[in-house]
Amino acid sequence: MNLKPYPIIELVVKIASRCNLNCTYCYEYNQGDDSWKKASKFMSFETAIQLGKRIQEHISEHKLKEYNIGLHGGEPLLMSPKKIDELTTCIKNQIDPNIDLFFGMQTNGALITKEHIKILKKHNICISVSLDGLKKTNDKFRVDLKGRSSWDRVITGINLLLSEAPELFKGVLSVIDVEADPLETFDFLASFDVDIDFLLPLHTFDKPPYYPNNKKNAYGEWYFEIYKAWINGRNSHIDVRFIKNIVVQLMGGSAIYEVMTSSPIGLLTISTDGGIEGVDCLKVTGRGTQITGLNIFENSLTDSLSNELVKLRQSGISDLHKKCKSCKYLYGCAGGYFPNRYSDKDGFNNPSVYCDDLFWLLSSIENDLLKQTKNERAII
């Protein structure tokens, strides 16, 4: 199926390739991909300038009005405040000031300082912090390079951010632990009064997810507990993106983020050396599937639209597995998150490794929404 290429409207920019933590589930360091070992530890100013030029080139070519840049790692705050300031300025100076330019940063939060916050405020860089829940949950997987707890340092960083620049703290990214209490986790993360992104652990058919006691639909049930609480008013002012995305699509709306969407994806990753790569999470395959062979010194961002990996990400539902195409939740699920479809045998021509959980979850949410609609009509 020939589809018109969708422009790249968002970049994950890896300004650091190393990290101060050693999270056991990390796709970057602990899932078989070792490309980070050969990468520059930090992005250079030369690379940042060239990146800014490529972004402006793409903006002009596709007549874009806004652009999104997510500073990422590794851990981006391993870079000094001064260098983050200079690197961000290098990028911004190449881009038309009339363009709405949005900067964000994903950080583990353990290295946040007042000096960093000053620079984040200067450039209006919004922050999302990776945190899996209470200490007993977070420290199960998110430890430092010596295997020690990271939780206290992260909470200190979050509290500093809340006191110095609460307007920049926009969200928490949490990889779910199916053995943790979902409502306890939800209530704790909601206490920060920011959006929550609950993510399924990254797994493939060659590295399948863990199911405690082989409990069927354990992940779907975990999410459903949060859905029931949220839809009935518990922390309902919080935007729980994964749940909201499902509800919006089941009610006929459009997907709001890339984890479950049938819309073309305009997102790429730029490595510290300027390599143009697919979504960073593809490193979980351990097969270099994120590599396009392109780089910003020799290639434009538009060049990437001809790459087979990028075209597959932009094909929407047309290239999904036959099981997905025949599913009633084709548009609500759209095959789940791209990396979770991978197997060495069939590449990405699979449904999600979480297919049963997702089907159960969407069915349960749909049935609950229908029940609530009937009850509302009965009252009227």
Secondary structure as GFF3:
##gff-version 3
##sequence-region A 1 380
A	DSSP	beta_strand	10	14	.	.	.	ID=ss1
A	DSSP	three_ten_helix	35	38	.	.	.	ID=ss2
A	DSSP	alpha_helix	45	62	.	.	.	ID=ss3
A	DSSP	beta_strand	66	72	.	.	.	ID=ss4
A	DSSP	three_ten_helix	76	78	.	.	.	ID=ss5
A	DSSP	alpha_helix	81	92	.	.	.	ID=ss6
A	DSSP	beta_strand	100	107	.	.	.	ID=ss7
A	DSSP	alpha_helix	114	122	.	.	.	ID=ss8
A	DSSP	beta_strand	125	130	.	.	.	ID=ss9
A	DSSP	alpha_helix	135	141	.	.	.	ID=ss10
A	DSSP	alpha_helix	151	164	.	.	.	ID=ss11
A	DSSP	three_ten_helix	166	168	.	.	.	ID=ss12
A	DSSP	beta_strand	169	175	.	.	.	ID=ss13
A	DSSP	alpha_helix	182	190	.	.	.	ID=ss14
A	DSSP	beta_strand	195	199	.	.	.	ID=ss15
A	DSSP	three_ten_helix	212	214	.	.	.	ID=ss16
A	DSSP	alpha_helix	218	231	.	.	.	ID=ss17
A	DSSP	alpha_helix	241	250	.	.	.	ID=ss18
A	DSSP	beta_strand	267	270	.	.	.	ID=ss19
A	DSSP	beta_strand	275	277	.	.	.	ID=ss20
A	DSSP	three_ten_helix	280	285	.	.	.	ID=ss21
A	DSSP	beta_strand	291	295	.	.	.	ID=ss22
A	DSSP	three_ten_helix	302	306	.	.	.	ID=ss23
A	DSSP	alpha_helix	308	313	.	.	.	ID=ss24
A	DSSP	alpha_helix	322	325	.	.	.	ID=ss25
A	DSSP	alpha_helix	330	333	.	.	.	ID=ss26
A	DSSP	three_ten_helix	338	341	.	.	.	ID=ss27
A	DSSP	alpha_helix	355	379	.	.	.	ID=ss28
###
